[in-house]
C-alpha cells in the first residue's frame, strides 16, 4: 500500500485474519505482549495434540512465519520457537499460539516500510543497495 508521503507500507491484515479463522477458537482477550515469561518452558506433562489440531497448529504457525518475515517482526521470537514445536505440538504449545494470535488480532494495523539505502565502498567505487525494514 502506498502512503501519502510516497512510502510503501506492508500490511498483512487479511492473512492474520485468515490464521485466526483457521485456528477455530474465539479470539477475545487483548494481551499486551505476544508471549508470557513461559514461552521457552516445555512441560513434559502437557498432552500431545490430536492429529487434526496438530495439522491446524502446523498450518497456522507456518502462515504466521510467512507473515513474520514480511510484515510482523514483532512476533518473530514466538513464531520461531513454535516452529520448533510443530512435530510434537502439545496443548501447552497450542495455548502459546493462541496468545500470539490474540496479540496479533489486537494489532492488525502494525506494518513495516522497506527503506533502500545505498552504501558506497570507497576503495572500489562500488555502490551496494541494502534494504531495511522500519
C-alpha positions in Angstrom: 0.0 0.0 0.0 1.4 3.5 -0.9 1.1 6.2 1.8 0.6 9.9 1.3 4.4 10.6 1.7 5.2 8.1 -1.1 6.4 5.3 1.1 5.4 1.7 0.7 3.7 0.2 3.7 3.4 -3.6 4.0 0.4 -4.9 6.0 -1.0 -8.4 6.2 -4.3 -7.9 7.9 -6.1 -10.4 5.7 -3.5 -13.1 6.3 -3.7 -12.6 10.1 -7.5 -12.8 10.0 -7.2 -16.0 7.9 -4.8 -17.5 10.5 -7.3 -16.7 13.3 -10.1 -18.3 11.3 -8.0 -21.4 10.7 -7.3 -21.6 14.5 -11.0 -22.1 15.0 -11.3 -20.8 18.6 -12.7 -17.4 19.7 -10.0 -14.7 20.0 -11.3 -12.2 22.5 -8.7 -11.1 25.1 -6.1 -8.4 24.4 -2.7 -9.2 25.8 0.0 -6.5 25.9 2.7 -8.9 24.6 2.7 -11.9 22.2 4.1 -14.2 24.9 4.4 -14.6 28.6 7.5 -15.5 30.6 7.0 -19.2 30.0 7.4 -19.1 26.2 10.6 -21.3 26.3 9.4 -23.6 29.0 8.3 -27.1 27.8 6.2 -29.2 30.1 6.6 -32.9 29.9 3.1 -33.3 31.4 1.3 -31.5 28.6 -0.7 -33.8 26.4 0.1 -34.0 22.7 -2.5 -32.6 20.3 -4.7 -34.9 18.3 -3.8 -35.2 14.6 -6.4 -32.7 13.4 -5.4 -30.0 15.9 -1.7 -30.8 15.2 -2.3 -30.1 11.5 -4.1 -26.8 12.3 -1.2 -25.9 14.6 1.4 -26.6 11.9 -0.6 -24.7 9.2 -1.2 -21.6 11.4 2.5 -21.5 12.6 3.8 -21.7 9.0 1.4 -19.0 7.9 2.5 -16.8 10.7 6.1 -17.5 9.8 5.4 -16.1 6.4 3.7 -13.0 7.9 6.6 -12.5 10.3 9.2 -12.4 7.6 7.2 -9.9 5.5 5.3 -7.6 7.8 5.3 -8.5 11.5 8.8 -8.8 13.1 7.2 -8.1 16.5 6.1 -11.8 16.8 9.2 -13.3 15.3 10.7 -14.8 18.5 7.4 -16.5 19.4 6.9 -17.9 15.9 10.5 -19.2 15.6 10.0 -21.1 18.9 6.7 -22.5 17.8 8.3 -23.7 14.6 10.5 -26.0 16.7 7.3 -27.5 18.2 5.3 -28.4 15.1 6.4 -32.1 15.0 5.5 -32.7 18.7 3.0 -30.0 19.4 1.2 -30.1 22.8 -1.7 -28.4 24.4 0.8 -26.0 26.0 2.1 -25.1 22.6 -1.5 -24.6 21.4 -2.0 -22.1 24.2 1.2 -20.2 23.3 0.0 -20.0 19.7 -3.4 -18.8 20.9 -1.7 -15.9 22.8 0.3 -14.9 19.6 -3.0 -14.8 17.7 -4.7 -12.8 20.5 -1.9 -10.2 20.3 -1.9 -10.2 16.5 -5.6 -9.6 16.4 -5.4 -6.5 18.5 -2.5 -5.0 16.5 -3.7 -5.7 12.9 -2.6 -2.2 11.8 1.1 -2.8 12.5 3.1 -2.6 9.3 6.6 -2.2 8.0 8.1 0.1 5.4 11.1 -1.1 3.5 13.8 1.6 3.0 16.5 1.2 0.4 19.9 2.7 1.3 22.9 2.6 -0.9 26.3 2.1 0.6 29.4 3.1 -1.3 32.6 1.2 -0.8 35.1 3.9 -1.4 38.2 1.8 -2.2 36.4 0.1 -5.1 33.8 2.7 -6.1 31.0 0.1 -5.6 27.5 1.0 -4.6 25.7 -1.7 -2.8 21.9 -1.4 -2.2 20.6 -2.7 1.1 17.0 -2.9 2.2 15.9 -2.4 5.8 12.5 -2.8 7.3 11.4 0.1 9.6 
